[in-house]
Amino acid sequence: MKPAALTCLVPGLLALAGEMGALPAAQRPAVPALARILGLARREPRPGDSPEALALGLAGIDVPPDADLPAAPLTWLADTGRPPPGPCLRADPVYLQVDQGDAVLLAWSELALTAEEAGELVAAVNRHFAGAGWRLEAPHPQRWYLLAERLPRIRTTPLSLALGARVGPLLPAGDEARAWRAVQNEVQMLLHAHPVNTERLARERLPVNGLWLWGGGDGLPRPPARFAALCGDDPLLAGLAAAGGMPAPGPCPDQAPAWLAGTGGGHVLACLDGPWTAARLQDTWGWAQEVERLDRRWLGPALEAVRSGRLQRLVLVPGDGWCHTVTRRRLRAFWRRPRAPW
C-alpha cells in the first residue's frame, strides 16, 4: 500500500497574518513548518470563504455560487443517523448583542445549552408558529433544524462567518428574505421573555435571543470517494462520512505523530479548526498560540513524514484561496526558500 496522503484543512490559519506583520519579529508566532510549506509547495486554486464551503469542496460536492451550502441535511444525518424527512435548514440558537443599531453574533456553542433547555425553547417556538408550514427540531442542544414543507427561497450565510460579525448584512437574502427576517424578529421577541432565558440570566449565563438560519438543502448530498477517512469533530465531517460510506470520523489527535502511528494508507482529510474561532473574534493572542501549536504539533511532523517517505504528500488548505501541496520532490528543491506568512 502506498504511503498515506494527508490533507490538512485549517481555516483561519492565515486570517490575522497581516496584523502579525506590524509586530517586531520577536513577537510574531514561530512557524518554521508553515513557512517551508508556503515557500516550497505547489499551489492550486481552492475557493471557499468558510470552513463548510472548503470541506464540501474538498469532499467533491459542488455548490453553485448563488446557492446555499447544503450543510443542514448532512449534519442532520450526523445528529440523527437518518436522512432528513424533507427540506431543512439549520436554525441554530445564538446570542446577539445589540450594538449601534445592529447586532453582533457573539455566542453559539459557547451557550452550552442543555437538552432540557433546548427542548423547552423549541416547543415554545413550535407552538407559536403552529400551522406555518415548518417546525423546529433539536436533536442536539446546539444544533437546531427548521424542517419545512418546501425549501424557503432564501440565500443564507454560514454561522461560522456570522460569528463575531455585525449580522445586518448577513441576514437572509432572496425572494422570501423579508418574510423570513420577520420570522427571525418574531422569534427574538418570543425568546426574550421565555422562562428558560430568565433562569439563565439569573445564573449569569448568556440567554438564547435569536436563531441563525443557514445551510439549507433538499435531499442528501452524496460525496464521491475522494478520501479513505475523515478526521475531526465537526458534525459536517460526520455527515459527509456517513453519506459517502466512509468510517465515522473521530477527533483529530493533539499531535500528528499520533495520527501517523495509526494510519494504514490512503488519503485522509483532517480538519484542524483551532485558529478559526479566535480569528473570527479577533483574539490575536489566542490565534497566534493556535497557529504556533499547529505548526509545532502537526505541520512540522507531517513535513518530516513527507521527507522520510511515510507520507506521499501533504496538502495544506488554510482558506487563503489555495491548496498548498508538498511532496518529497518539492522538499528537495533547495533553491526554493521558506516564505513566512507575514
C-alpha positions in Angstrom: 0.0 0.0 0.0 1.3 3.5 -0.9 2.2 5.8 2.0 -0.8 7.8 3.2 -1.5 11.3 1.9 -2.8 13.9 4.3 -4.9 17.0 3.6 -5.0 19.4 6.5 -7.9 21.8 6.3 -7.0 24.7 8.7 -9.5 27.5 8.1 -8.3 30.8 9.6 -4.6 29.8 9.6 -3.6 32.9 7.8 -6.5 35.2 8.8 -4.6 37.5 11.1 -1.2 37.3 9.3 -1.4 41.0 8.3 -1.6 42.0 11.9 1.5 40.0 12.7 3.5 41.8 10.1 3.2 45.0 12.1 4.8 43.4 15.2 8.5 43.2 15.9 9.9 39.9 14.6 10.4 38.5 18.2 6.7 38.9 18.9 5.5 37.1 15.8 4.5 33.4 16.0 7.3 30.9 15.3 6.0 28.9 12.3 9.0 27.3 10.5 7.0 24.5 9.1 4.3 26.8 7.7 7.0 29.0 6.1 8.5 25.9 4.4 5.1 24.8 3.1 4.3 28.3 1.7 7.8 28.6 0.1 8.1 25.0 -1.4 4.5 23.9 -2.2 2.8 23.7 -5.5 -0.3 25.9 -5.4 -3.7 25.2 -6.9 -6.8 27.3 -6.5 -9.2 26.2 -3.8 -12.0 28.8 -3.3 -14.2 28.9 -0.2 -14.9 31.6 2.3 -16.0 29.4 5.2 -14.9 26.1 6.8 -18.1 24.5 5.5 -17.6 25.6 1.9 -14.0 24.4 2.0 -14.9 21.0 3.5 -17.7 20.4 0.9 -15.5 21.4 -2.0 -12.7 19.1 -0.8 -15.2 16.3 -0.5 -16.3 16.8 -4.1 -19.7 18.5 -3.5 -20.0 21.4 -6.0 -22.3 24.2 -4.8 -23.3 26.9 -7.3 -22.2 30.4 -6.2 -25.7 31.7 -5.6 -26.9 28.6 -3.7 -26.9 27.7 0.0 -24.3 25.3 1.3 -26.3 22.0 1.9 -24.9 21.6 5.4 -28.2 21.0 7.2 -29.0 17.7 5.6 -25.5 16.4 6.3 -25.4 17.5 9.9 -28.9 16.2 10.4 -27.7 12.8 9.2 -24.8 13.0 11.7 -27.0 14.0 14.6 -29.9 11.6 14.0 -28.4 8.7 12.0 -31.0 9.1 9.2 -31.6 11.4 6.2 -33.8 14.4 6.8 -37.5 13.8 6.2 -37.6 16.7 3.6 -36.2 20.2 3.1 -34.3 21.6 6.0 -32.1 24.4 7.3 -30.0 24.8 10.3 -31.8 27.2 12.8 -29.1 27.4 15.5 -29.7 29.1 18.8 -27.4 32.2 19.2 -26.8 35.2 21.5 -26.9 38.5 19.7 -25.7 41.7 21.3 -27.3 44.9 20.1 -24.6 47.5 19.1 -25.1 50.8 17.4 -28.3 50.0 15.6 -27.2 46.5 14.5 -26.4 43.3 16.4 -23.2 41.3 16.8 -23.4 37.5 17.0 -21.2 36.7 20.0 -22.0 33.1 21.0 -23.3 29.8 19.7 -21.9 26.6 21.1 -20.5 28.6 24.0 -24.1 28.9 25.2 -23.8 25.3 26.4 -27.5 24.7 26.3 -28.8 21.6 28.0 -31.1 19.2 26.2 -33.9 20.2 28.5 -33.4 23.9 27.8 -33.3 23.3 24.1 -36.5 21.2 24.2 -38.4 23.9 26.1 -37.3 26.7 23.7 -38.1 24.6 20.6 -41.5 23.7 21.9 -42.3 27.3 22.6 -41.4 28.3 19.0 -43.3 25.4 17.5 -46.4 26.4 19.5 -46.2 30.0 18.4 -45.8 29.1 14.7 -48.1 26.2 14.5 -49.6 25.8 11.1 -46.9 27.9 9.4 -45.6 25.0 7.2 -42.5 24.4 9.2 -41.3 23.2 12.6 -38.1 23.1 14.7 -36.4 20.0 16.0 -33.3 19.9 18.2 -31.6 16.5 18.0 -28.5 18.2 19.5 -28.8 21.1 22.0 -26.6 23.4 20.0 -27.8 22.3 16.5 -31.4 23.0 15.8 -33.2 22.4 12.4 -36.0 24.0 10.6 -38.0 21.2 8.8 -40.2 22.7 6.1 -42.7 21.6 3.6 -40.6 23.2 0.9 -37.2 24.9 0.9 -37.5 28.6 1.5 -36.3 30.8 -1.4 -33.6 32.5 0.6 -29.8 32.6 0.5 -28.1 32.4 3.9 -24.7 33.0 5.5 -23.0 30.1 7.3 -22.9 30.6 11.1 -19.1 30.3 11.0 -19.0 33.6 9.0 -21.5 35.3 11.2 -19.7 34.7 14.5 -18.2 37.9 15.7 -19.8 39.9 12.9 -22.5 42.6 12.6 -25.4 40.5 11.3 -27.4 43.1 9.4 -25.6 42.5 6.1 -25.6 38.7 6.7 -29.3 38.1 7.2 -31.2 36.0 4.6 -31.4 37.4 1.1 -33.5 36.3 -1.9 -37.2 36.2 -2.9 -38.6 35.4 0.5 -36.0 37.2 2.6 -38.4 39.8 4.0 -40.8 37.1 5.3 -38.0 35.0 7.0 -36.4 38.1 8.5 -39.7 38.8 10.0 -39.9 35.3 11.4 -36.4 35.8 13.0 -37.5 39.0 14.6 -40.7 37.4 16.0 -38.6 34.6 17.4 -36.3 37.1 19.1 -39.3 38.7 20.9 -40.7 35.3 21.9 -37.4 34.1 23.3 -36.7 37.3 25.1 -39.4 36.7 27.7 -39.1 32.9 27.9 -38.6 31.4 31.4 -35.5 29.5 30.2 -33.7 32.7 29.5 -34.9 34.3 32.7 -33.4 31.4 34.6 -30.2 31.5 32.6 -29.8 35.2 33.3 -30.3 34.5 37.0 -27.4 32.1 36.8 -25.3 34.7 34.9 -25.5 32.6 31.7 -26.0 34.2 28.3 -29.6 33.9 27.0 -30.7 32.5 23.7 -32.1 35.5 22.0 -32.1 34.5 18.3 -32.0 31.8 15.7 -29.5 31.8 12.8 -30.8 30.3 9.6 -28.3 28.8 7.3 -27.2 25.7 5.2 -30.5 24.9 3.6 -30.8 21.8 1.4 -33.4 19.5 -0.1 -32.0 16.0 -0.3 -28.8 14.4 0.9 -25.6 15.2 -1.0 -23.5 12.1 -1.8 -19.8 12.9 -1.9 -17.6 10.9 -4.2 -14.9 8.6 -2.7 -12.1 11.1 -2.6 -10.8 10.2 0.9 -10.3 7.0 2.7 -11.2 8.6 6.0 -12.0 12.0 7.6 -10.6 13.3 10.9 -12.2 16.0 13.1 -15.1 16.6 15.4 -17.2 18.8 13.1 -20.6 17.2 12.6 -20.4 18.2 8.9 -17.5 15.8 8.5 -19.5 13.1 10.3 -22.4 13.7 7.8 -20.0 13.6 4.8 -18.5 10.3 6.1 -22.0 8.7 6.6 -23.3 10.0 3.2 -20.1 8.8 1.4 -19.8 5.4 3.1 -16.6 6.3 5.0 -15.8 5.3 8.5 -17.1 7.6 11.2 -14.5 10.3 11.9 -13.1 10.8 15.4 -11.4 13.9 16.9 -8.0 14.7 15.5 -5.2 13.7 17.8 -3.5 16.6 19.6 -0.3 15.8 17.5 0.3 14.5 14.0 2.6 11.6 15.2 -0.4 10.0 17.0 -2.3 10.1 13.7 0.7 8.9 11.7 1.2 5.9 14.0 -2.3 4.6 13.3 -2.5 5.3 9.6 -2.5 2.4 7.2 -2.5 4.2 3.9 -5.0 6.1 1.8 -5.8 9.8 1.7 -7.1 11.4 4.9 -8.7 14.8 5.4 -8.0 16.3 8.8 -10.0 19.4 9.9 -7.9 21.4 12.3 -10.1 24.3 13.2 -8.4 25.8 16.2 -7.4 29.2 14.6 -10.9 29.8 13.1 -12.9 31.0 16.1 -10.0 33.0 17.5 -9.6 34.8 14.2 -13.4 35.5 13.9 -13.5 37.0 17.4 -10.3 39.0 16.7 -8.5 37.2 19.5 -5.0 37.9 18.2 -3.2 36.3 21.1 -5.3 33.2 21.1 -4.9 32.9 17.3 -1.1 33.2 17.5 -1.0 30.5 20.1 -3.1 28.2 18.0 -1.0 28.8 14.9 2.2 28.1 16.8 0.7 24.9 18.3 -0.4 23.6 14.9 3.0 24.4 13.3 4.8 22.5 16.1 2.5 19.6 16.6 1.0 19.0 13.1 2.7 20.7 10.2 6.3 20.1 11.4 5.8 16.3 12.0 3.8 16.0 8.7 6.6 17.6 6.7 9.1 15.3 8.3 6.9 12.3 7.4 6.9 13.5 3.8 10.7 13.8 3.8 11.1 10.3 5.2 8.6 8.8 2.8 6.0 7.9 5.4 3.6 10.4 3.7 3.2 10.5 0.0 2.2 14.2 0.1 0.9 16.8 2.4 -1.8 19.2 1.3 -2.5 22.4 3.3 -5.8 24.2 2.8 -5.6 27.4 5.0 -8.6 29.2 3.5 -6.5 31.7 1.5 -7.9 30.6 -1.8 -5.2 28.0 -2.5 -4.2 24.4 -1.9 -0.5 24.1 -1.0 0.9 20.6 -1.9 4.2 19.4 -0.7 5.9 16.2 -1.9 9.3 14.7 -1.2 10.5 16.0 -4.5 9.4 19.6 -3.6 11.3 19.3 -0.3 14.5 18.6 -2.3 14.2 21.8 -4.2 16.9 23.6 -2.3 16.7 26.7 -4.4 13.2 27.4 -3.1 13.2 29.4 0.1 10.8 29.3 3.1 8.3 32.1 2.9 6.9 33.5 6.2 3.2 34.4 6.0 3.9 37.9 7.4 
